[in-house]
Amino acid sequence: MEGLGILDGMNILVDPNLIPENGHIVVARINGEVTCKRFVVGRNGQKWLMPANHKYPPIPVDETTEIIGVVRWAGKRFV
């Protein structure tokens, strides 16, 4: 998510109680792997996880996708 300013090594605060809305940044588990992506709802109601890096394809949200929570904060610890 470097395109959104969330860099490798940053800490993120995730709220598991929020229901993701169009445009939110979420943490999701897909086939046992955890990822951070933008949650997007298409015109037809299809839900997608959109990477910030356009080299990677969108990921459709389906029954194998677990939305862990919505990212509320990202920052870097210096000490």
Secondary structure, 3 states (H helix, E strand, C coil): CHHHCCCCCCEEEEECCCCCCCCCEEEEEECCEEEEEEEEECCCCCEEEECCCCCCCCEECCCCEEEEEEEEEEECCCC
